[in-house]
Amino acid sequence: LITLETPSNPMLAITDIEAITKVAKEKGILTLADNTLATPFNQQPHALGVDIVVQSATKYLGGHHDLTAGVVCTSKELAAKIWKTHITLGSVLSPMDSFLLLRGLRTFPMRMNRVNQNGQALAEMLAAHPKVEKVLYPGLPSHPQHELAKRQMKGFGGIVSFMVKGD
């Protein structure tokens, strides 16, 4: 199993999903992508060849920080294998958490558009600030993997990392 998280937390490194999945498929290796920071709004790893996508529902999907949940998206065949582990462990989302997640999903696209706009604006403001040495945000042309991020992402999210000048 090859696991990847792109963008990575907190340095926002971008992994070339298509390149990784191509090699993995040639070798018969499954791939799993943690898509939490990108969200399914900004990046669709399945379309880029990933076998299993995991997503925290606690963050952007729920949107109100009032539930703890996660999502696993995969083929029916792999889901059946994962389901056996789920039954063994006994993890079940409560009715209230299910309701809270559904509530958040109703506004998810609208919220993600604003998150993308705010993340970009914040990154640009920080990049222009005289006391900031470096900004790590895939939406900035200064990000070392900006072109790759543009190829595989629709938007760049709300997480911005930066380094302050001096100590």
N, C-alpha and C positions, 0 to 999 in steps of 0.2 A: 504494500500500500504506500503510495506517495501522497503525503498531505501537504497542502499549501494554504497560506493565508495571504490574500492579496486584495487590497493593500494590507501590508503588515502593520501591526500595532506595537509600538508607537512611531516607528521610523517611516512608515508609509512607503516601504519598498514595494515595487510592482513586480509580480512574477509573470512571465510570458506563459499564459495558460495553454495556448495552442501548442507551443513548443514542448511543454512538459507532457501534455496528454498524447501528443504524437509519439514521443519516445516510449511512454508508458504502454500505449496500445501495441506498439511493435514488440514489446517485451512481455506482454500479457499481465501487466501490473495495473491494479485498480488505482484510481485517483480520487482524492477527497479534498474539497475546497471549503475552507471556512470563509463564508461570504458576508460575515457580519458587518464589517466596516463599509463595504461597497453597497450592500443590500441588493435584493433582486431588482430594485428600481434602476440602479446604476450599472449593474453587471450581471450577466447571465452565464455562469460557468458551464451549465449543461450544454449550451449552444456552442461552447468552445471545446467540448469533448470530455468534461469532467463527469465521472461516474456517480459520485455522491457529493451533494452539497449540504453543508450544515449552516444553520443560520440562527443566531440568537434572536429570539422573539422578545426578549426583555428590553432591548434597546430600541432601534428604529421601528420595528414592526408593531410593537405595542404602543410605543410613542409617548406613554405617560409615566413610565418608570414605576408602575404599580403592579407588575406581575413578573414572575420568573418562569421562563419557558424557552424552549428551543424547537427547531424544526429540522427534520432530515428529509431531503428530497432525493429520490433515486428511482431506479427501475422497479417494476413489480417483483422481479426475481430477487434483487438485493434487498428490497424492503421486507420480503418474507423472512429472510435470514436475520435481519435486524429486529424484526418483530419478535422473534424467539427470545432474544436478549431482553427486549422490552418486557415481555411477559415474566421472565425470570426475575428481573429487577423490580417490577411492579410500579414503574413510574407512569402516572396518569395525570394529565392536566385536570385540575378541578373545574367544575362548571363555572365558578366565578372567574377564574383565570381565563377560561375559554371565552367567556363573554367580554372580558377586558381586552383580549387579543383581537377579537372580531371588531370591537369598537375602534381600536387603533388602526386596523386595516382599512376601515372606511375612509380615513383621512390620510392614509399613507402616501399616495402620489402627491397630493397637495403639500404635505409636510416635507417630503423629500425634495421637491422643487425649491422650496424655501431654504432647506438645509444646504443644498448645493449652492444657491446664491449667496447665503451668509458665509459659508466656508470659503468660497472664492473671494468675497469682499474682505474677510478677515485676513486671509493669506496675503492678498495684495497690499493691505494696509501694513501688515507686519513687515513685508518685504521692503517697503519704503521707509520704515522706521529707522532712524539713525542708531538706535541702541540694539538693533537686532542684527546678528551676524549672518544667520542662515534660516530660511524657512523651508520646511519639508511639506510640500503639498502637491499632489500629482497634477492639479489643475494649473500650476504655474509653469511657464516655459523653462524656468530655471531648474525644475525638478529633473534629475538625471534620467528618469524614465518617462518623461512627459509624453513623448510620441507613442510609446507602448500603451500608456494609460489611455490616451485618446482613441487608440485602436480598439481596445477591449472594454472601455467604460463609456457610459452615456453621460455620467456626471461624476463628480469627485468627492462628494460627501462633506461632512462637517468636522472631521478631525484634522487639526492642523498642529504640526509639531514645529518648534523653532528653538534656536539657540541664541542666547543673549550675548552681546559683546562683553568682553572682560569677565570678571568673576562675580 
